[in-house]
Amino acid sequence: MPLLRAGEAAPRAPAADTPLLADAASLLSERDFGTVRQLIAQYAGIKLSPQKRNMVYNRLQRRLRARGLSCFGAYLELVQREDSDEREAFVNALTTNLTAFFREPHHFELLLAHARAHAAGQSAPLRCWSSACSTGEEAWSIAMVLREAQCAGSVLATDIDTDVLNTAQAGIYRMERAAALPAERLRKHFLRGCGANEGLVSIRPELRQMVRFGQLNLQSPVWPAQEGFEVIFCRNVVIYFDREVQKKLLARFADLLAPGGLLMVGHSESFPSAHPGFRSCGRTAYQRVGT
Ligand SMILES: C[S@@+](CC[C@H](N)C(=O)[O-])C[C@H]1O[C@@H](n2cnc3c(N)ncnc32)[C@H](O)[C@@H]1O
């Protein structure tokens, strides 16, 4: 059994949102919290509710420590400087990255059927986009389904958060993250670590060839990738955006998605139902209509 490379990035631990202090309010003033909310909305489109003060305190106080700062005012000044080298870490600290392999499995069943039909009908690769891929489980799950459907395809996997992208690209996970997968899937798509890498699994090279990672802010006016897609996953991210941002995003997805293509959204998201270019084709799944 091949060994994973020594020193490979360890999977990122989930952020703890439980307050470290009983009363974060005394250390993160209302004013500074207001500035944080305004900045993260501006940089990432993320709406933070007023109830997130403890969460913000816990996540950002680590950044203050890393930068050797003792107050939030000075930290926020640093974040707002032109060409600030802290802005990326600020955004990374405030994103919520919960994900899993084959999360919301109905989407992958639909993808399997779509990929099989595509493979039977044409030889062009099926182009898929995991547009808020977090630590990569969604993108790798898409690639696994394409292989299982024997469908040639590619996956673009993007996120705003550069920390999660590093984990995603490393493609190495604790065994527990993949433990719920059927044994056949595990065997087919992962290598098991041994020795010093016991307890880790690594994505097989065949899948790695299919997936490309990159940073992309969904609300930035220009996206580097302007290619078309047959399948877009945009799950559990627009829930943080306001309606106007959601609407604009949807219009851009409609432009990028080939007729008959699929858009998968998160379990509590229904934003495409309002757009005439999409019709519902299953639970939180939409098909691009028109030519
Ligand atoms: C809860 S995770 C969802 C992961 C995956 N799509 C899923 O459903 O399992 C949300 C992801 O959206 C990303 N995100 C937040 N704002 C974003 C933005 N403006 N552009 C791109 N990604 C963003 C976060 O970094 C995070 O990794």
The ligand as an SDF file (V2000), in Angstrom:
LIG
                    3D

 27 29  0  0  0  0  0  0  0  0999 V2000
  -20.5830   25.9060    4.1710 C   0  0  0  0  0  0  0  0  0  0  0  0
  -19.2960   25.8480    2.9720 S   0  0  0  0  0  0  0  0  0  0  0  0
  -20.0980   24.8870    1.6990 C   0  0  0  0  0  0  0  0  0  0  0  0
  -19.1550   23.8780    1.0670 C   0  0  0  0  0  0  0  0  0  0  0  0
  -19.8120   22.9830    0.0120 C   0  0  0  0  0  0  0  0  0  0  0  0
  -20.3080   23.7560   -1.1040 N   0  0  0  0  0  0  0  0  0  0  0  0
  -20.9110   22.1480    0.6140 C   0  0  0  0  0  0  0  0  0  0  0  0
  -22.0880   22.4640    0.4190 O   0  0  0  0  0  0  0  0  0  0  0  0
  -20.6100   21.1870    1.3190 O   0  0  0  0  0  0  0  0  0  0  0  0
  -19.3540   27.4990    2.2880 C   0  0  0  0  0  0  0  0  0  0  0  0
  -18.1030   27.8780    1.5260 C   0  0  0  0  0  0  0  0  0  0  0  0
  -18.3650   29.0850    0.8100 O   0  0  0  0  0  0  0  0  0  0  0  0
  -17.1700   29.8440    0.7790 C   0  0  0  0  0  0  0  0  0  0  0  0
  -17.4770   31.2450    0.4770 N   0  0  0  0  0  0  0  0  0  0  0  0
  -18.0150   32.1900    1.2780 C   0  0  0  0  0  0  0  0  0  0  0  0
  -18.1240   33.3580    0.6360 N   0  0  0  0  0  0  0  0  0  0  0  0
  -17.6470   33.1580   -0.6190 C   0  0  0  0  0  0  0  0  0  0  0  0
  -17.4930   33.9870   -1.7600 C   0  0  0  0  0  0  0  0  0  0  0  0
  -17.8380   35.2800   -1.7450 N   0  0  0  0  0  0  0  0  0  0  0  0
  -16.9620   33.4640   -2.8830 N   0  0  0  0  0  0  0  0  0  0  0  0
  -16.5910   32.1430   -2.9090 C   0  0  0  0  0  0  0  0  0  0  0  0
  -16.7140   31.3120   -1.8640 N   0  0  0  0  0  0  0  0  0  0  0  0
  -17.2380   31.8110   -0.7260 C   0  0  0  0  0  0  0  0  0  0  0  0
  -16.5710   29.6280    2.1580 C   0  0  0  0  0  0  0  0  0  0  0  0
  -15.1940   29.8960    2.1910 O   0  0  0  0  0  0  0  0  0  0  0  0
  -16.9120   28.1580    2.4220 C   0  0  0  0  0  0  0  0  0  0  0  0
  -15.8380   27.3210    2.1170 O   0  0  0  0  0  0  0  0  0  0  0  0
  1  2  1  0
  2  3  1  0
  2 10  1  0
  3  4  1  0
  4  5  1  0
  5  6  1  0
  5  7  1  0
  7  8  2  0
  7  9  1  0
 10 11  1  0
 11 12  1  0
 11 26  1  0
 12 13  1  0
 13 14  1  0
 13 24  1  0
 14 15  1  0
 14 23  1  0
 15 16  2  0
 16 17  1  0
 17 18  1  0
 17 23  2  0
 18 19  1  0
 18 20  2  0
 20 21  1  0
 21 22  2  0
 22 23  1  0
 24 25  1  0
 24 26  1  0
 26 27  1  0
M  CHG  2   2   1   9  -1
M  END
$$$$
